[in-house]
């Protein structure tokens, strides 16, 4: 894994958090979706890890017991494999195209 590619941030006060990250830190707001109360991540992937060799990382992490939801698949943006953290939350491992 080479770098963190994208993060979903769950905040106590939605508009206040957007104001801080976009207004003060010059972050780019990529998506603005109200998920409502409870299950704030909506079952969606919240963390995107970029790699320069998805086959290597998939094999190494699988051997260590990391649970992948499927084998790496090719998409227009690159090759991706979704895995679960220790609590079952989904993460994307991506080798950009």
N, C-alpha and C positions, 0 to 999 in steps of 0.2 A: 504494500500500500504506500503510495507516494505523497498524498495530500488529502485534506478534507475538501470536498468539492462543493457541498451545499448543506445547509442546516435549516431545519424548521424549528423555530423558537416559540415555546408556549409561554405566554406572558400573563401576569395578573391583570393588568390594564392594557387592553389591546391598542388603543389609539396613542396612549402614552408611550408604549414600547416602540411603535412605528416612529413617533416623533423623535425619540432618542436615537435610534439606530440610523434612520434616514436623515433626520435634520441635523444631528450633532456629529455623527460618525461618517456621514456620506455613504452609508451602505445603500445598495440597490434593492428595492422591494421587488422581488421577482413574482410573488403571488400574494394575493390578499383575499383569503377565503375564510369566512366566519364558520367555524366548526360547531358552534353552539355549546351548550353545557355538557360536561362529561365527555370522556374519550376524545380529548382535545386534538390528538393527532389523527383522529378519524380512521385509525387502522392503516394509515398511509405511512410510507417510508419517510423518516424524518432526517436521516443522515445519509450522505452520499460520500463514499470513499473512492478516490481515484487511484488507479494502479497503472503501472507500465507493463504489467504481465499478469493478466487475470488467470491464466491457466496455472501458473506457479502458485499464486495466492489461494486459488480455489482448492488446489491439491493439498497445500500445506495446512490450510485452515480446516479442511474436511478431515484430514488425518488427525488433527488435534481435537476433533469432536464438534466443531462448529456445524450447526444445522443449516443447510441451504435449502430453500424452498424449491429450487430447480437448478439444473445445470446451467452454465453460462449460455446466454442467447444473444444473437446479433440483432441490434437495433440500428436505426439510421445514425444515432449519435455515438454508437460504440457497442462494446460487448458488456453485458450486465448479468450479474448473478445476485439474487436477493437472499440474504441470510438473516438469521434471528439472533438477537443478543440473548444474554442469560435470562431475560424476563419475557422473551418471545416477541419483542418489538422488531419490526423489519428494518433492515439496512440494505442499501444498494452498494455493491462493489462494482465499479465501472472502469473499464479501459476505454478511454475516449477514442473515437475514430480518428 
